[in-house]
Amino acid sequence: MNSYGTLFRITTFGESHGPAIGVVIDGCPADLEMDENFIQSELDRRRPGQSKITTQRKESDIFKIHSGVFEGKSTGTPIAIVIENQDQRSKDYGHLADAFRPSHADFTYEAKYGHRDYRGGGRSSARETAARVAAGAIAKLLLRKEKIEISGYVSQVGNIKTPPYTQLDLSKTENNIVRCPDEAIADKMIALIDKTRKEQDTIGGMVTCVIKNTPVGLGEPVFDKLHAELGKAMLSINAVKGFEYGSGFDGIQLKGSEHNDEFYNEGGKIKTKTNHSGGIQGGIANGEDIYFNVAFKPVATIMKDQQSVDKEGNVTTVSGKGRHDPCVVPRAVPIVEAMAALVIADFLLRNKVSRM
């Protein structure tokens, strides 16, 4: 499927080396002011070529709104956004017409569809995520009205990691090219990524996301639990290998008496003393901070020769060519935020029909 969402629904289209990529947003309420400068700034955070530790493909990622907006406001009809591709080097992928790159989608796409666009991975390329960021920016504009804040940052690269988000100043996330709010740790991360790049290799990392001021009650029981939808949204992002929220996997080390979040009354507002639940209980937001981690694998394209097979099953050598990220997490931060915004915006609209 190329669509996501129930009421606030998006459909993305386009390929890495096609003429353009884009998104159609259906269900955006009318009369929402479109801050085009903000939308562009979100795309700029994701675009390639922004530093020495990202791919050097040069794309301005200038977007155009083709429908659904009039006199600066949404009309309630589908919003269509198109982003033209400008810097494709399809010749870099000619040697992959018949060969399968290790840990890429080449083999599985070929097996499913019988043919594939081998130029940069076609539809399986992370280039598609620019469309998600554009849609996520509009979702963020909707969430602004409810004072909901979404902040992502790089919390780990390789074995270098930050302390918990409660000990960090997230306003400093954009102060460096790796998007880590701890300057000293950021320097170490940058050095590791640059060293890995010079070794013609790649390395993985983690993006942590924090959602503040979520209204109590967002989420649905059973199958559409809030954390389940966040997990689905994050796992749909290219290169993601894991998702955990709240105490996550570390929670198994605690006893129930240690893990339970006790309630208390603060000036008429019910809160919890701890937040191992990650702001979600029973699949529904409880008003505390929602926080989660998204693990990204090392980028599959490396600049070293690797053994593989071709369409006929013959042994072949795949040579790394083209322009690729040595570590995807710095550019993944706005993608994670965008997908989180889409989930919360959708549940925000769904919640308006939960009761009389």
C-alpha positions in Angstrom: 0.0 0.0 0.0 1.1 3.5 -0.7 -1.4 5.2 1.6 -1.4 5.7 5.4 -3.9 7.1 7.8 -7.7 6.9 8.5 -9.1 10.4 8.5 -5.9 12.4 7.9 -4.7 10.2 5.1 -1.7 10.5 2.8 -0.8 8.7 -0.5 2.8 9.1 -1.7 4.0 8.6 -5.3 7.1 8.7 -7.4 10.6 7.0 -7.6 14.1 8.0 -6.8 15.1 8.6 -10.4 11.7 9.5 -11.9 10.7 13.1 -12.8 9.2 13.8 -9.4 7.9 12.5 -6.1 4.9 13.7 -4.2 2.0 13.2 -1.9 -1.8 13.7 -1.8 -3.2 14.6 1.6 -6.9 13.8 2.1 -8.8 14.7 5.2 -7.0 17.9 6.2 -9.6 20.2 7.8 -10.4 23.4 5.9 -9.2 26.8 7.0 -5.8 25.6 8.2 -3.2 28.3 7.4 -0.4 26.9 5.2 2.9 28.2 6.4 4.9 27.4 3.3 8.2 28.6 4.8 7.8 26.1 7.6 7.0 23.3 5.2 10.1 24.1 3.2 12.2 24.3 6.3 11.1 20.8 7.3 12.1 19.5 3.8 15.5 21.3 4.1 16.2 19.3 7.3 15.7 16.1 5.4 17.3 17.0 2.0 20.5 15.4 0.8 23.8 17.2 0.5 23.5 19.2 3.7 26.8 18.2 5.3 29.9 16.1 5.0 28.3 13.2 6.8 25.3 12.9 4.4 24.9 11.9 0.8 26.2 14.5 -1.6 23.3 14.2 -4.0 22.2 17.8 -4.6 18.4 18.2 -4.4 16.8 21.5 -3.4 13.5 19.7 -2.6 11.5 22.8 -3.5 7.8 21.8 -3.2 4.8 23.0 -5.2 1.2 22.8 -4.0 -1.1 21.9 -6.9 -4.5 21.7 -5.1 -6.3 22.0 -1.9 -5.0 25.4 -0.8 -6.6 28.8 -1.7 -5.5 32.2 -0.4 -3.1 30.5 2.0 -5.5 28.2 3.7 -6.6 24.6 3.2 -9.9 24.2 1.4 -10.8 20.8 2.9 -10.2 19.1 -0.5 -7.2 16.9 -1.3 -3.9 18.7 -1.0 -1.4 17.6 -3.8 2.3 18.4 -3.3 4.9 17.7 -6.0 8.7 17.8 -5.5 10.8 17.5 -8.7 13.9 15.4 -8.8 16.8 17.4 -10.1 20.1 15.5 -9.5 19.6 11.9 -10.7 22.7 10.0 -11.9 21.0 6.9 -13.3 24.2 5.8 -14.9 25.6 5.1 -11.5 23.2 2.1 -11.3 23.5 0.6 -14.7 25.7 -2.2 -13.4 22.8 -3.3 -11.1 20.2 -4.0 -13.8 20.7 -7.7 -13.3 22.5 -7.9 -9.9 21.0 -7.9 -6.4 22.6 -5.7 -3.9 23.0 -7.3 -0.4 20.4 -6.2 2.1 18.5 -4.1 -0.4 15.0 -4.5 -1.8 16.3 -5.5 -5.2 15.7 -9.3 -4.9 12.3 -9.0 -3.1 10.9 -6.4 -5.5 12.0 -8.6 -8.5 10.4 -11.6 -6.9 7.2 -9.8 -6.1 6.6 -7.8 -9.3 8.7 -9.6 -11.9 10.7 -6.5 -12.7 12.1 -3.5 -10.9 13.4 0.0 -11.2 17.1 -0.5 -10.4 17.9 3.2 -10.6 18.6 4.1 -6.9 16.1 1.5 -5.8 13.1 3.2 -7.5 10.1 3.2 -5.2 12.1 1.4 -2.4 14.5 4.4 -2.2 14.4 6.7 0.9 13.9 9.5 -1.6 10.2 8.7 -1.1 10.4 10.0 2.5 10.6 13.6 1.3 6.9 13.3 0.4 6.2 12.1 4.0 8.1 15.1 5.5 6.0 17.5 3.4 2.8 15.9 4.6 4.1 15.7 8.1 4.8 19.4 8.1 1.1 20.1 7.4 0.2 17.7 10.2 2.5 19.7 12.5 0.7 22.9 11.5 -2.5 21.2 12.6 -1.0 20.0 15.9 0.3 23.5 16.6 -3.3 24.6 17.2 -3.5 22.1 20.0 0.0 23.1 21.3 1.3 19.5 20.7 5.1 19.5 20.3 7.1 16.8 18.5 10.9 16.7 19.0 13.2 14.2 17.5 17.0 13.9 17.9 19.9 11.5 17.4 20.4 9.6 20.6 22.9 7.0 19.4 25.4 6.3 16.6 27.2 3.0 16.8 28.0 2.5 20.6 28.0 6.3 21.3 24.8 7.3 23.1 23.2 10.2 25.0 21.6 10.1 28.4 17.8 10.0 28.7 15.9 12.9 27.0 14.9 14.3 30.4 18.6 15.2 31.0 18.9 17.0 27.6 18.1 20.4 26.2 16.2 19.4 23.1 16.3 23.0 21.8 19.9 22.4 20.9 19.2 19.5 18.5 19.7 21.6 15.4 23.0 23.2 16.6 25.1 20.5 14.9 25.1 18.4 11.7 24.4 15.1 13.5 21.3 16.6 15.3 22.3 15.5 18.8 21.4 18.0 21.6 24.5 17.1 23.6 27.5 19.0 22.0 30.3 16.8 23.4 28.5 13.5 22.4 27.6 15.1 19.0 31.3 15.7 18.3 32.1 12.0 19.0 29.2 10.9 16.8 30.4 13.1 13.9 33.9 11.8 14.2 32.7 8.2 14.1 30.5 8.8 11.1 33.3 10.6 9.2 35.8 7.8 10.1 33.3 5.2 8.9 32.8 7.2 5.6 36.5 7.3 4.9 36.7 3.6 5.5 34.0 3.3 2.7 31.6 1.7 5.1 28.4 2.7 7.0 27.1 2.6 10.5 23.7 2.6 12.2 22.1 4.6 15.0 19.0 5.6 16.9 16.5 8.4 16.8 14.6 9.3 19.9 11.3 11.2 19.6 9.4 13.0 22.3 5.7 14.2 22.0 4.5 16.7 24.5 1.1 18.0 25.4 -0.8 15.1 23.8 -4.5 15.3 24.9 -5.6 12.5 27.2 -7.6 9.9 25.3 -5.9 9.7 21.9 -5.7 6.2 20.6 -8.1 3.3 20.1 -8.6 0.0 22.0 -7.4 -3.3 20.7 -5.9 -3.1 17.2 -5.5 0.6 16.7 -3.6 1.3 19.9 -1.6 4.5 19.8 1.7 2.8 20.3 0.8 0.2 17.7 0.2 2.9 15.1 3.4 4.7 16.1 5.3 1.5 15.7 3.8 0.8 12.3 4.5 4.3 11.1 8.2 4.1 12.3 8.7 0.6 10.9 7.5 1.8 7.5 10.5 4.1 7.3 13.5 2.9 5.2 16.3 1.1 7.2 14.3 1.0 10.4 15.0 -2.3 12.3 13.4 -1.6 15.7 10.9 0.4 17.7 10.4 0.7 21.5 8.4 3.1 23.6 8.5 4.0 27.2 10.7 1.7 29.2 10.9 -0.6 26.1 13.1 -3.6 26.4 14.8 -2.3 29.5 11.5 -2.6 31.3 11.9 -6.4 31.5 14.6 -5.9 34.2 12.1 -4.2 36.6 9.6 -5.7 38.9 5.9 -4.6 38.7 6.3 -2.6 41.9 9.2 -0.6 40.2 7.6 -0.3 36.8 4.1 0.8 37.7 3.4 4.5 37.2 1.6 5.7 40.3 -1.1 8.4 39.9 -1.4 11.6 41.9 -3.5 14.7 41.8 -1.7 18.0 41.0 -4.1 20.9 41.2 -7.0 19.0 39.9 -5.0 17.4 37.1 -4.2 13.6 37.3 -0.6 12.8 36.5 1.9 10.0 37.1 4.9 10.1 39.3 7.0 8.1 36.8 6.6 7.5 33.1 7.7 4.0 32.3 4.5 3.7 30.3 5.8 6.3 27.8 2.6 8.4 27.9 0.4 5.5 26.7 -1.7 3.1 28.8 -4.1 0.6 27.3 -3.1 1.9 23.9 -4.5 5.4 24.8 -2.6 8.6 25.7 -2.6 9.4 29.4 -1.3 13.0 29.0 2.3 12.4 30.0 5.2 12.7 27.5 5.1 10.1 24.8 8.7 9.0 24.0 10.1 6.3 21.8 13.2 5.0 20.1 13.6 4.1 16.5 16.6 2.0 15.5 18.2 2.4 12.0 20.5 -0.2 10.5 23.8 0.7 8.8 23.0 1.9 5.2 23.1 -1.2 2.9 25.1 0.5 0.1 28.8 0.5 0.9 31.7 1.6 -1.3 33.3 -1.9 -1.1 32.9 -4.8 -3.4 30.4 -7.5 -2.2 29.6 -11.0 -3.3 26.0 -11.5 -4.6 24.1 -13.2 -7.4 22.3 -12.0 -10.5 18.7 -12.7 -11.8 19.9 -16.1 -13.0 21.4 -17.1 -9.7 25.0 -16.7 -11.0 27.7 -15.5 -8.6 28.6 -11.8 -9.3 30.4 -9.0 -7.6 28.5 -5.8 -6.7 30.5 -2.7 -6.7 29.4 0.3 -4.6 28.8 3.4 -6.7 26.7 6.5 -6.4 26.2 8.9 -3.5 24.9 7.5 -0.2 24.7 8.4 3.5 27.4 6.8 5.7 24.8 7.0 8.5 21.2 7.7 7.9 20.1 9.0 11.3 20.9 12.8 11.0 18.5 13.0 8.0 16.1 10.6 9.6 15.1 12.9 12.5 12.6 15.0 10.5 11.2 11.8 8.9 10.5 10.3 12.3 8.9 13.5 13.5 6.8 13.7 10.3 5.5 10.1 10.8 4.7 10.8 14.4 2.9 14.0 13.4 0.8 12.1 10.9 -0.2 9.5 13.5 -1.1 12.1 16.2 -3.0 14.3 13.7 -5.0 11.3 12.5 -5.9 10.2 16.1 -6.7 13.8 17.0 -9.4 13.9 14.3 -10.6 10.4 15.1 -11.0 11.3 18.7 -13.6 14.0 17.9 -16.2 11.2 17.2 -15.3 9.1 20.2 -18.3 10.2 22.3 -21.3 12.6 22.3 
